[in-house]
Amino acid sequence: MTEQASYHMTAAEFRQHGRAVVDWIADYMEKVESLPVLSQVQPGEIRAALPAAAPKQGEAFATMLADVDRLILPGITHWQSPNFFAYFPANASGPAILGELLSAGLGVQGMLWATSPACTELETHMLDWLVAMLDLPQKFLSTTNGGGVIQDSASSAVLCALLAARERATQFATNQQGCDGRLIVYTSSQTHSSLEKAAMIAGIGRAQIRLIDVDEHLAMQPASLAAAIEQDRAQGLIPCFVVASVGTTSSNAIDPVAAIGQICQAQGVWLHVDAAMAGTAALCPELRWIHAGVDLADSYCFNPHKWMFTNFDCDCFWVADRAALIGALSILPEYLRNQATESGAVIDYRDWQIPLGRRFRALKLWFVIRHYGVEGLRHHIRQHVALAQTFAAWVQADPNFEVAAPVPLNLVCFRHRGGDALNQQLMDQLNHSGQLYLTHTRLRGKLTLRMSIGQTHTTARHVVSAWQAIQTQAETLSAAAD
Amino acid sequence: MTEQASYHMTAAEFRQHGRAVVDWIADYMEKVESLPVLSQVQPGEIRAALPAAAPKQGEAFATMLADVDRLILPGITHWQSPNFFAYFPANASGPAILGELLSAGLGVQGMLWATSPACTELETHMLDWLVAMLDLPQKFLSTTNGGGVIQDSASSAVLCALLAARERATQFATNQQGCDGRLIVYTSSQTHSSLEKAAMIAGIGRAQIRLIDVDEHLAMQPASLAAAIEQDRAQGLIPCFVVASVGTTSSNAIDPVAAIGQICQAQGVWLHVDAAMAGTAALCPELRWIHAGVDLADSYCFNPHKWMFTNFDCDCFWVADRAALIGALSILPEYLRNQATESGAVIDYRDWQIPLGRRFRALKLWFVIRHYGVEGLRHHIRQHVALAQTFAAWVQADPNFEVAAPVPLNLVCFRHRGGDALNQQLMDQLNHSGQLYLTHTRLRGKLTLRMSIGQTHTTARHVVSAWQAIQTQAETLSAAAD
C-alpha cells in the first residue's frame, strides 16, 4: 500500500459518517426498550471477539460502526433503557448528547479562562442559573465570594471540598507540610463511600473518619455528631469536615442538614452537602424542603448526569468561599502564566478541580436547560417522583412485600418478606431475564431491593410491567420453596 | 402555556438536529483556519450577552445552535486551528468526535465490569493494543500482573501513581492512619507542576518534594537523585516516588529514564514515567529511543488527547503491579457488590481511578486507531516532527533568533536575541493579531517562546506562515526599538 498524503477524515466524510452515527443513536433510542437491560455476556467474551493487535492500515468507517452492533452491543448494560431501575439514574437526552458532540467538535481545553473564555464564562453562568433554579443560597453565586464549577463526579466534588476544608482548618499548612494525623472527618454510617475514598486519597486516613449513628429513618443523628466532635476536640484532634447527604445512595435517606449545619457553624467545621441524585428534585418548589439548612453549608453538589437529563460527566459543585478552594488547589507554573490570570479578573477553573485539563461541559448543560425549560424539567421530575410513590403504594398493599425505608422521592427500597435468600434469587432471576434491571443494598443487615425511577423514557407502563414481573417471579419462587 | 405530555426530544427530532450539529462541526472544520486563533474577548464579555436567568419554557434547537455562533464562538480560542502552536497539541479528529458521540448516545456508566462489560473490556483491550503499538514493556499488559486504564488526564494519572506508591511504601498503613510527614517524592526542577498538585492532594506536602537538578539539556541528573534519596533515607525519611519526564511540558526535555530506573530499583522507590505529549512519538520505530529505560518503570502514562488525534479526555495509564493500584483506591460498599466482582474474574475500573463513575472513552480510541491504522498515525506524527525540525533549522539560520533547548520531537523552544521584553511584546502582538497562537516558558531565567507543532491539520504552509509572521513582527519591533 502506498503512503497517502493525509489519513484524516475530511469534512465531507465527517458529514457522511456523522449522519450515520446520529441515525445509529436514533435507532438505538427507538429499540433500546426491546434489548435485555443487563448484558448477559460472560467475563472475557467481548475481548475474545476482538483482534489481538491494532490494524496496520486504516479501516472503513462503516465497518467500525457495524462492529459496534456486532461486537459491542451484546456487552452493553442499557442504562438508557426505560426498564433500567438499578443503582441510580444516568439519564441522557437528545440536547445533552448534541451538546457533548459540539463540545467534542470544538475541541477546546478549558483549563484557563484564556484558553477559551466562553468555556469558563458559560460554565460560571450556568452554575449561577442553577442557584436560582434550585433555590440554593445566594452565597454560592459567582457574584459573591462563592461560585460553582462542573466536576466529573460527586466523588471528585467531595474530595475537592475535603481539601478546601483541610487547608482552611490548618491555614494552608497541610499543603506545605503534609497531614499529621490530627484531622478528623464525619459522616453518617449510611453515607456514600466516596468520603472514605476521599479521606484515603487526601492522606487523612480511614481511622480518622467518624461514622455517626443514624435514626430510624437512616438519617444522621445530630446529637451524636455534636458529641463526636466534642470528644475529638477534647483529645486535641482537629474536627475539619462533615458530609451530610440529601439522599444517600443506599436508601435516599435525607440527613437533617439544618441541625447539622448549626453544629458545624458553632464548631467551625466545614459542612459539605452531597445531593448527587436528589438535588435535581429541588427544581420543583414543592420538593425544595430537601434543601432545608443548605444555607449553612460551605459546599454543595448535585449531578445533572444522574437525574437531570445530562449525560455523564456533569457534577455541579458550589462553594461559599472560593478562596478556600482555590487556595487548596492552585499552582502556577510559568508556562500557564498569562495576562488575564495575573489581572485577577477571571476564573481559571483548573484551580477548582483535581486535573489540569477540562472539556467544555457547560454546553450540554446549556442545551438541556434551554431545550426543556425549567417547566419541562419539572414536569419529568414530578412524573418520576409520582411513579415511585405509586410503586411504593403497590408494595405496601401486597402482604408478601414490605417497604424498607422512607420514600421521599424517586427511590423505593423494598423487600419480599421471604428473607435474604429469596430476595437475592428474585433479583438475580429478574435481572437474568433481561426484562428489567434492579440492584440491592443492605439496610439494618437485611438484603433490600432498590427500585430507582429516573431514566429519561421511563413511564407508567414500564413501572407497571416491572411490578408485575416482580410479583410473578416472587410467586414462582415462593411456590418452589413450599 | 399548557403542560405537554413529554418535553423530550424525540428520535425523529434527534435525527434532524443531529444532522444540523454534524454539519455545523464540518463547517467549523472547513473555516477554523480563517478565525482568529486566540479569542479576542475581554473578561465578562461572553457572560454579559447571556440572559440573567434560565428560560421557563423550552426553546427551539435551531435557536440554540444559532446562539453558539452568535454568543459562544467569539469566546473560543481555536485549539483545532492549524495555526494553534500554543501550550501542547489537543488534536481531535473525525473518528474521535464520532466515538465520543456514540459514547454519549449509549450513555453507559462504566464504573464496574457488570455495569457494561464492553466498556471495561474494550478499554483493557485498547490499552493492550497500545502496549504493542508503542513497544512498551510486556509487564504493562493486562495478561500479566499489570494493566492499563484510561484516566482523564496525566495529572490524575500521576496522582493515582503517587497513591499506589504511597501505599506500597507504607504497606497500606497510610490509607488507614493517614500521612505522617515522612514520605518523600522526587522529580526534576523542570517537571510538570502536576506532581506538586498531587503531593498536596495526597497529604504528603510540598516540603516533601525534592526538585532534582537538571543538566545542560534540562534533563534530570541521576547522580543528584541518588544523593537526595540517600540523604533522606539517612535522616529516617521514606523515599517513595520518583517522576521522570519523557518530554517536559516546558521544553520537551527527556529525562534519562534508564539511569533513573536503576536508582529506583536499587532503592525500592516507585518510578512513574510521564510521557503525556511525547509518548505518541513511540508509534514510530525510529523515535522509540524516547522510551529507553521505561522497562524499569512501575507506571507510565501518555495522552492520546494531546498528540494522537483523540479529543480530550483520554490519558492512557499503565501499572506493572495492578494490585498496588487497586489496593490504594478500592472501597466496596454493599450497593456496588455483584457476582462478577466477587468472582475476581473481572476488572472494575472504579478501583483504578479517583472518581467512581466513568464514560465509555475506549470507543473513541478504538475508532481513531482503526480509522488511521498504525501506518496512518505514524505518517502524521512524522510530519509534525519533520515540521518542527525544519522550523528549528530556520530559527538557527536567523542571526536574530536562537533555539533555546534541544528539539527532540515536535516542540521548538526559541527566542529573539533582543531580550525578555522584546520576546514578550513579540508574542503578545502575534497572538493579538489572531493569525497564530504561541505561548511561552522561562528557561534558565529567560523568557522563551514555544512553537508546539501537533494540531491535526497543521501542514507545512501553516508553519511557513507562522515563521514569516514571527520574523516580520520581530523586525518591526526591532526597528521601533532602534
Interface residues (C-beta under 8 A of the other chain):
Chain A: M1 E3 Q4 S6 Y7 H8 M9 T10 A11 A12 E13 F14 R15 H17 G18 R19 V21 V22 D23 W24 I25 A26 D27 Y28 M29 E30 L38 S39 V41 P43 G44 E45 I46 R47 L50 A53 A54 P55 K56 Q57 G58 E59 F61 T63 M64 V68 L71 I72 L73 P74 G75 I76 T77 H78 W79 Q80 Y87 A90 N91 A92 S93 G94 P95 A96 I97 L98 E100 L101 L102 A104 G105 L106 G107 V108 Q109 W113 A114 T115 S116 P117 A118 C119 E121 L122 T124 H125 W129 L130 A132 M133 D152 S153 A154 S155 S156 L159 L163 R166 T174 N175 Q176 Q177 G178 C179 D180 G181 L183 H192 S193 S194 E196 K197 M200 I201 A202 G203 I204 G205 R206 A207 Q208 T249 S250 H305 F309 N311 F312 D313 A328 L329 I331 L332 P333 E334 Y335 L336 R337 N338 Q339 A340 S343 A345 V346 I354 P355 L356 G357 R358 R359 L363 W366 F367 I369 R370 H371 Y372 G373 V374 E375 G376 L377 H379 H380 T439 H440 T441 R442 R450 T456 H457
Chain B: M1 E3 Q4 S6 Y7 H8 M9 T10 A11 A12 E13 F14 R15 H17 G18 R19 V21 V22 D23 W24 I25 A26 D27 Y28 M29 E30 L38 S39 V41 P43 G44 E45 I46 R47 L50 A53 A54 P55 K56 Q57 G58 E59 F61 T63 M64 V68 L71 I72 L73 P74 G75 I76 T77 H78 W79 Q80 Y87 A90 N91 A92 S93 G94 P95 A96 I97 L98 E100 L101 L102 A104 G105 L106 G107 V108 Q109 W113 A114 T115 S116 P117 A118 C119 E121 L122 T124 H125 W129 L130 A132 M133 D152 S153 A154 S155 S156 L159 L163 R166 T174 N175 Q176 Q177 G178 C179 D180 G181 L183 H192 S193 S194 E196 K197 M200 I201 A202 G203 I204 G205 R206 A207 Q208 T249 S250 H305 F309 N311 F312 D313 A328 L329 I331 L332 P333 E334 Y335 L336 R337 N338 A340 S343 A345 V346 I354 P355 L356 G357 R358 R359 L363 W366 F367 I369 R370 H371 Y372 G373 V374 E375 G376 L377 H379 H380 D428 T439 H440 T441 R442 R450 T456 H457
